[in-house]
Amino acid sequence: MKVLVCEISYRRFYRGEDEGYHIVDDNDATNFINFNGDYYGFFKGEGLADEMSKHHQEVDYVIFVAKDQKKISRIVGWYKQVRLYKDMQYFDVQKPFYVTAKDKNVVLLDEKDRTFILDIQGPYQWVEADRRLHHFLKQTRRINYITEDFNRSITMPLQSLEITCQFIEKEMAEMNYLKALQLVNRALTTYGRLASLIYYKAWVLYGFLQYRQASQLLFAIKDVAAFHDFACYMLGNIYFETEDYETSIAMFLENKTVNQDQNAYMLAQAYAMENMTSQAIATIGKAIQLNPSEEVYREFEISLRKWSNA
């Protein structure tokens, strides 16, 4: 069996993060994000147009390799039962891809499991899979997730609501989203649909970039006084990410207490996207007053003033 091996950047999660080693292309940063049950993979596949006669073809495996900090090319993950396109496709205007697969057929390995070294010539290469590679591909441990994970929970009993929330926050801080989600689901079963737990689940889903589901949960607690501003802040970010800047502005304006300097910064960006330059300049000024040491705010203010004077 021949498999397609593609070189991409080395990253830990491939959930849109900029950090990594030996960056090949920024577009591979989202290769392991679940988009409503589907994954869309990018690599430098420009040469496929000359090799393929059909618009697309089905292949058994597409394996992604990346060079780590020591420049060792390792398998970081793979798609199985893949649709491969001869030309670059677009999931949306911001997500180009050459391959796609269902979530149940996608594996992203934890860094400690990236033990298979595989070198290729060029940005991609067809490779005959030997017995050793076949055996490696039978691994099922993954750090990406499938849609079913949203409803899975841990089986162990919880100590208390307070301790459980502390564990959830710890796992979120360490970006262990799957474990955090399983804790939240168990807590919801044990303690009921408390506003605090609904907020945690929305927070986890936001970390997974599952904006539609996260926003549904946030609207469910938006009218709870203790969580109103938290919900508005997160909704403002979600609407900004989905390019609904008018609604994003409305949400950020409703938030009066949570992360006020960052809230002002994001509000200023939303104003700028709506060409409301004077409001953007005034708002970024508030962010700077609240946190004078944040250089990003000052840099954005300079950019806005240059844009205003252009």
ROTOR-883521 format. One record per atom (N, C-alpha, C, O): residue in one letter; x, y, z. Coordinates in pm, whole numbers, plus 50000, padded with zeros to 5 digits. Layout:
% residues N
aXYZ...
//
This chain:
% residues 310
m500844988050000m500005000050000m500875012550000m501775013950083k500605021449906k501305034149902k500515044649979k499285045449969v501245052650055v500635063550132v501285076550090v502435076750046l500545087350103l501075100550072l501625106750199l500905108350297v502905110150198v503555116250314v503825130950282v504425134050179c503395139750369c503475154150343c504215161050458c503985157950574e505085170350424e505795177950527e505005190350564e504555197950478i504835192450694i504195204450745i505065210150858i506095204350892s504655221250914s505375227251027s505215218451151s504245211051164y506185219451240y506085212151367y505375220951469y505845231751503r504235216151517r503475223251619r502985213051721r503015200951696r502555217951836r502075208751939r500645204351913r500345192451920f499755213851883f498335210651873f497725212751734f496745206151700y498295221651654y497715224951522y496275229951538y495385226151462r496075238551637r494765244651657r494835259651630r494115267551693g495685263451537g495785277351499g496915284751567g497075296751546e497735277851648e498805284651719e499935288651623e500185281851524d500595299651654d501705304451573d503015297351608d503925296251525e503115292451733e504375286751779e504655273551709e503745266051674g505945270851690g506335258251629g507785258751586g508495268351613y508205248151518y509575247251467y509535244851317y508645238151265h510525250451249h510695248151106h509365249951031h508835240750969i508855262251041i507555265550983i507615264050831i508445270250764v506735255750779v506645253450635v505645263050573v505915269250470d504475264350637d503425273350588d502455276050702d502115266950777d502005288450715d501065291850822d499745284450809d499045282450908n499385280450687n498085274150665n497975260150725n496875254850736d499115253950762d499005240650823d498715241350973d498605230951038a498605253451028a498375255051172a497005249951215a496785247551334t496075248051120t494715243551154t494425229551101t493265225751085n495465221851072n495265208551014n494555198651105n494015188651059f494545201551236f493915192151328f492835198851412f492685196051531i492085207751348i490895213651409i489675206551352i489555204751230n488775202451439n487545195851399n486515206451357n486065214451440f486165206551229f485155215851179f483855208051158f483575203051049n483055207151267n481765200251259n481875186251202n481075182151118g482875178751250g483005164851211g483965162151098g484175150651062d484555172651041d485495171050930d486815178150962d486845188151034y487895172550907y489215178750916y489675182450776y489415175350679y490385193750767y490875198750638y492375201250651y492815209350732g493155194050570g494605194550583g495285201950469g494945200350352f496265210150507f497035217750409f498475213150410f499045210250515f499065212350292f500505210750275f500845217250141f499935221350069k502085218350108k502465224749982k502275214649868k503195207449830g501065214349816g500695204349717g500555209549576g499805204049495e501275220449545e501125226549413e501415216849299e500825217949191g502305207349321g502675198149214g501615187749181g501725180849079l500595186449265l499565176449241l498805178749111l498365169249047a498665191249072a497905194548951a498515187948827a497795184548733d499835186248828d500505180048714d500485164848721d500705158148620e500205159348840e500265144848859e498895138148852e498805126348818m497835145548884m496505139548892m495665143548771m495675155148730s494955133948715s494095136748600s492695140748643s492025148348573k492235135648757k490895138548805k490925149948906k491965153348962h489745155748927h489595166549023h490015162249163h490625170049237h489695149949200h490075144649331h490145129449323h489655123449227q490745123449422q490805108949431q490805104849577q491165112649665e490385092349602e490365087149737e491675079649764e492105071649681v492295082149878v493525075349917v493365069750058v492565074750138d494135059150087d494005052650217d494535061150331d493875062850433y495735066550312y496365074350420y497085086550364y497705085850258v496985097550437v497875108950420v498555110950554v497905113450655i499875109850554i500665110750676i501385124150679i501995128350580f501315130850792f501985143750807f503255142050889f503235136751000v504375146550833v505645146550904v506095160950925v505725169850849a506875163051030a507375176551061a508725175251130a509005165451199k509555185451111k510895185451170k510835192351307k510415203851319d511265184951409d511225190151544d512375199951568d513065204051475q512565203651693q513575213651728q514975209351685q515835217751657k515215196051680k516525190751641k516585187451492k517525180951446k515575191951416k515485189851272k515325175151234k515745170851126i514725167451324i514425153351296i512995152651245i512075157551309s512805146451128s511495145451065s510695134051127s511065122351114r509615137451195r508815127651268r507365127751220r506845138051178i506715116151226i505285115651200i504555122251317i504735118351433v503735132351286v502985139351390v501515135251390v500815137151490g501045129751278g499645125551271g499285121151131g500135121151042w498035117251112w497615112650980w496095113550964w495345114251061y495685113450838y494285111850798y494145098150733y495035093750660k493035091350759k492735078550695k491445079950613k490555087750649q491355072350504q490195073250413q489985087850371q489025094450409v490925092350293v491105106550263v490635109850122v490775101750030r490075121650106r489835127249972r490955137249944r491145147050016l491705134549837l492845142749796l492475150549671l491985144649574y492695163649671y492355172249558y493605176249481y494675178149539k493465177249349k494605181049265k494925195849277k496085199949260d493915203949305d494095218349320d493675222549461d492875215749525m494215233349508m493885238249641m492415241949649m491885248949562q491755237149754q490355240149781q490265249749899q491265252549966y489055254949924y488855263950036y487625259750116y486525258650063f487845257250246f486725254550336f485975267550363f484745267750364d486695278050383d486175291750381d487315300350330d488365295050292v487125313150328v488145321750268v489475321050343v490515324750289q489445316350467q490665316150548q491265302250563q492275300650631k490665292050502k491135278350526k491345270950394k490435264050347p492545272150332p492845264150214p493225249850255p493735247650365f492965240250166f493305226450198f493455218350070f492965222149964y494145206950083y494285197249975y493675183850010y493345175949921v493505181050139v492955168250182v491895170350288v491945180150363t490935161150294t489905161750397t489535147650439t489595138350359a489135146250566a488745133250619a487765135350734a487705146050794k486995124850764k486065125250877k486835124551008k487925118851015d486265130451112d486985131551239d487405118051297d488465117051359k486585107651279k486925094551336k488155088451271k488735078951324n488565093851156n489705088351081n490955097051091n491875095751010v490995105851191v492105115251204v492805113051338v492155111751441v494125112651334v494925110751455v496025121351460v496815122551366l496055129051568l497195137751599l497875131951721l497245129951824l499155129251710l499905122951818l500375133151921l500735144451887d500365128852047d501015136652151d502515136952121d503035127852056e503185147252167e504615148652136e505415136552183e506385132652117k505035130652294k505795119152345k505595106752258k506385097352266d504545106652176d504265095152089d504775097151947d504575088551861r505425108251920r505955110851786r507335104551771r508355111451762t507335091451769t508595083951775t509025078451640t510145073651626f508155079151539f508475073351408f509185083951323f508595094251290i510425081151288i511215090451206i511045086751059i511235075251021l510675096550978l510425094050837l510835106250756l510235116950769d511835104650672d512315115550586d511715114050447d511555102950397i511395125250385i510905125150248i511685135450166i512345144250220q511585133950035q512205143249942q511145152649888q510195148149823g511285165449913g510315175149864g509175177249962g509195171750072p508185185249923p507075188450014p506135176650038p505445176350140y506115167049945y505315154849966y505925143649883y506685146049789q505575131249919q506145119749849q505255107549873q504785105249984w505035099749768w504325087049781w505325076749833w506405075149777v504955069649940v505835060150006v505135046750019v503955046150054e505865035849992e505335022550013e505385019450163e506455019750224a504225016550222a504155014150366a504665000150399a504084990250354d505734999250476d506254986350518d505544981650645d504664988550696r505934969850694r505264964050811r505384973250932r504424974851008r506554979250951r506774988051067r505845000151063r505275003951165l505685006050945l504795017650933l503345013350951l502585020351017h502955001950895h501604996750915h501294995351064h500224999251110h502244989851137h502044987751281h501885001151352h501045002451441f502685011051315f502625024151381f501275030851356f500735037551443l500725028951236l499465035351202l498265029251273l497165034651267k498475018051341k497385011951417k497185018551552k496245015151624q498055027951588q497885035151714q496555042751713q496155048351611t495895042851826t494635050151837t494715061651937t493775069451948r495825062752009r495955073952103r496085086852025r496915088051935r495285096352057r495275108951984r495015120252081r494465118252189i495425132252042i495125144052124i494185153452052i493755163452109n493845150351927n492735157351864n491445150751912n491505141751995y490315154851863y489075149751917y488075147351805y488175153051696i487105138751835i485995136351745i484735141851809i484725144851929t483685143151732t482455149451781t481895142251903t481335148651992e482045129051909e481535121352022e482185125452154e481595123652261d483395131052147d484095134952270d483345145652348d483525146852469f482515153452280f481825164452346f480925159452459f480635166952553n480465146952450n479545141752549n480155131152639n479465125452724r481435128352622r482095118552707r482505124752839r482765136752848s482565116352942s482985121253073s483835110753143s483845099053105i484545115153245i485335105753322i484385097153406i483265101353435t484825085453444t483965076253519t484215077153670t483365072953749m485345082453710m485675083153852m484785093253923m484415103453864p484425090654050p483605100254126p484365113054155p485595112954165l483635124054168l484245137054194l484285139754344l483405135154418q485295147154388q485445149854531q484475160554579q483785158754679s484425171654507s483495182554540s483435191754419s484285191154331l482425200254416l482285209654305l483465219254301l484005222154194e483875224254417e484985233854422e486275227754369e486975233854289i486605215754415i487825209154371i487755205754222i488745207054150t486575201554177t486405198454034t486655210653948t487315209853844c486135222153990c486355234453914c487835238153911c488325243253810q488535235654020q489965238454023q490705229553923q491625234053854f490305216853916f490925207653821f490615211753677f491485210853590i489385216253652i489015220553518i489885232353475i490415232553363e490035242053564e490855253753532e492315249853509e492985255553423k492805240353586k494185235653570k494365229153432k495335232053362e493445220553394e493565213853264e493425223853150e494105222553048m492575233853165m492435244153061m493705252353049m494145255452939a494305255753163a495535263753160a496655256153090a497515262253027e496645242853101e497665234553037e497235229952898e497915221952835m496095235152850m495555232252717m495215217452699m495255212252587n494885210752809n494415196852803n492885197152788n492155193652880y492425201352670y491015203952651y490135191552664y489035192252718l490615180252614l489815168052623l489555164152768l488425160852805k490585164552850k490435161052990k489535171053061k488705167253144a489705183853029a488845194053089a487385191753051a486495193153134l487145188152926l485785185852879l485165173852949l483985174152986q485945163252968q485435151353037q485095154553182q484115149353236l485895162953245l485605167153383l484315175453388l483485173353476v484165184653294v482965192953291v481725184353270v480715186153339n481795175053176n480625166553150n480255158253272n479075156553302r481275153053342r481005145353464r480375154253569r479435150053638a480875166453583a480335175753682a478895179453651a478065180553741l478585181353522l477205184553484l476265173153519l475125175453560t476725160853502t475915149153538t475745148153689t474675144553738t476795151453763t476785149953909t476035161253979t475245158854069y476285173553936y475765185254009y474625192453937y474025201553994g474325188553815g473265195153740g473785206653655g474985209653657r472885213053582r473275223653488r473445237053561r472675246453541l474455237453645l474785249953713l475385259753612l476065255853518a475115272553634a475625282753543a477135282353536a477715284453429s477795279753648s479255279253649s479775267953561s480785269753492l479115256453561l479555245153480l479245247253333l480005243153245i478115253653305i477795256953166i478845266553111i479275265352996y479255276153194y480305285453152y481615278053124y482275280753024y481975268653212y483195260953190y483125253153059y484095252552984k481965247053032k481855239352908k481975248552787k482625245052688a481355260252794a481495269952685a482945274052667a483415275552554w483645275752777w485065279452774w485895268652705w486755271552622v485615255952740v486335244952678v486035244252529v486945242752448l484765245252493l484385244652352l484975256352273l485315254852156y485085267752338y485755279152274y487215275752247y487765279252143g487845268852342g489225264452322g489355254852205g490395254452138f488305247152180f488265237952066f487865245051936f487815238751830l487585258151943l487105266051830l485735261451781l485405263051664q484955255851872q483585251851840q482655263351878q481945262851978y482675273651794y482045286251829y480515285351837y479905291451925r479905277851747r478435277051748r477935270951878r477025276351941q478525259751919q478085253152042q478425261452164q477635262252259a479595267752163a479985276152276a479025287952292a478625291252403s478665294252181s477785306052189s476385302152239s475755309852311q475905290352201q474605285852251q474605284752403q473655288852469l475675279252458l475785278052602l475925291652670l475355293952776l476675300552607l476875313852666l475575321852670l475325328952767f474765320752566f473475327652568f472555321852676f471685328852727a472765308952709a471945302652812a472225308452950a471355307953037i473425314052972i473765319653104i473955334853099i474295340953201k473725340852984k473975355252969k473115363553063k473535374353105d471935358953095d471035366553182d471235363453330d470545368953415v472195354653360v472555352153501v473565362853541v474655363753484a473195370953639a473975382953671a475455380053693a476315387453645a475775369253764a477165366153797a477995362553675a479215363253678f477325358553566f478055353953447f477785362553324f478285359553215h477015373253341h476655381653226h477895387053155h478015385653033d478805393153229d479955399453166d480935389053110d481555391253005f481085377753180f481915366953125f481365362452990f482105360852893a480045360452985a479405355852862a479565366152751a479865362652637c479365378752784c479475389252682c480905390252628c481105391952508y481885389052716y483275389752672y483595378352576y484195380552471m483205366252611m483485354852523m482685355752394m483205352452287l481435360052402l480625361652281l481215372352190l481195370952067g481745382952248g482405393152167g483555387452089g483745390651971n484345378752153n485465372252085n484985362751977n485555362151868i483935355252006i483405345651908i482905352951784i483215349051671y482125363551804y481605370851689y482715377951612y482625379551490f483765382051683f484905387851613f485575377351526f485895380051410e485795365451580e486455354851505e485635350451385e486195346351283t484325351351396t483455347451284t483075359351195t482215358351108e483735370651219e483655382551134e482285389351136e481905396151040d481535387451245d480305395051267d480675406551361d480405406051481y481295416751305y481885427251387y480835435951454y481065441051564e479705437851391e478645446051452e478155439651582e478025446451684t477895426551579t477455419751701t478585418751802t478355419451922s479805417151753s480965416851842s481055429851921s481295429652042i480875441051854i480905454051921i479845454752030i480115459252142a478645450251998a477545450652095a477875442452219a477585446652331m478475430652200m478805422052313m479895428252399m479785428352522f480935433352337f482015439552414f481525451752492f481975454152604l480605459352435l480065471152504l479245467152627l479165474752724e478625455352624e477835450752739e478715446452856e478265446652970n479945442452828n480845437752933n481435449753008n482155457852949k481145450653136k481595462153215k482665458753317k483215467753381t482995445653334t483895442053444t485005432253407t486065432453470v484815423853307v485745412753281v486835416853182v486545421953074n488105414553221n489255416753131n489125430053056n489135430352933q488995440753131q488625453453069q489645458952970q489255464852869d490935457152994d491905462152897d491865453952768d491915459552658q491775440552781q491685432052663q490345433952592q490275433352470n489295436252670n487975439052612n488025451652526n487485451952416a488685462052578a488815474552502a489655472552376a489345478152271y490695464752388y491555461852272y490775454752162y490865458452045m490015444452200m489225437252101m488105445952044m487795445251925l487505454152129l486465463452083l487045473251982l486415476251880a488245478252009a488905487351915a489145480551781a488975486751676q489555467951784q489765460651659q488455458851581q488425460151459a487385455951654a486085454351589a485625467651527a485105467851415y485835478751599y485515491951542y486325494151414y485795498851313a487605490751418a488465492751301a487975484651182a487995489451069m487525472451207m487035464051097m485755469651037m485435466850921e485025477551114e483815484051065e484095498251014e483175505950988n485405501551000n485835514750953n485375526051045n485165537251000m485205523151172m484835533151272m486125537551343m486355534351459t486965544951268t488335547451311t488405556151436t489205553551525s487585566251445s487645575151561s487275567651688s487905569551793q486245559151680q485865550951796q486985541151832q487245538551949a487635535651730a488725526151754a489875532851826a490435527251920i490245544951783i491355552151847i491035555551992i491865554052080a489795560352015a489395563652152a489405551252241a489795551952358t488975540052188t488855527852267t490215521752297t490435516752407i491125521952200i492455516352227i493185525152329i494035520452403g492825538052331g493375546952434g492955542552573g493745543452668k491715537652587k491255532552717k492035520052756k492405518352872a492295511352657a493065499152685a494465502752736a494975496352828i495075512952676i496415517052717i496395522952858i497305520552937q495345530652890q495225536153025q495105525053129q495665526053238l494385514453094l494175503453187l495415494753203l495665489153309n496205493653096n497405485253099n498505491853017n498745487852903p499175501853073p500185509552998p501385501352953p502085505352861s501635490053016s502835482252984s502635472752865s503595466552819e501425471552816e501165462352705e501535468952571e500825477852523e502635464452513e503145470452391e502215468352272e502145476852182v501485457152270v500585454252158v499545465252144v499175468952032y499055470452256y498045481052251y498625493652188y497985499952104r499835497252228r500465509352173r500765507752024r500585517151946e501215495951986e501475493451844e500205494551761e500225499951650f499105489551816f497835490351744f497365504851733f496825508951630e497565512751839e497195526851835e497975534151726e497415542151652i499275531351715i500105537651611i499585533951473i499485542551385s499255521251454s498725516651325s497405523651292s497185527751178l496545525151393l495265531751371l495455546451330l494775551351239r496365553251396r496575567351364r497175568951224r496825578351152k498075559951185k498605560351049k497505557850948k497435564550844w496655548350978w495535545150890w494585557150880w494075560150772s494355563850994s493445575350996s493975586950914s493215594350853n495305588550914n495915599750843n496195596850696n496505605950618a496075584250659a496375580450519a495335585950423a495435583750302
//
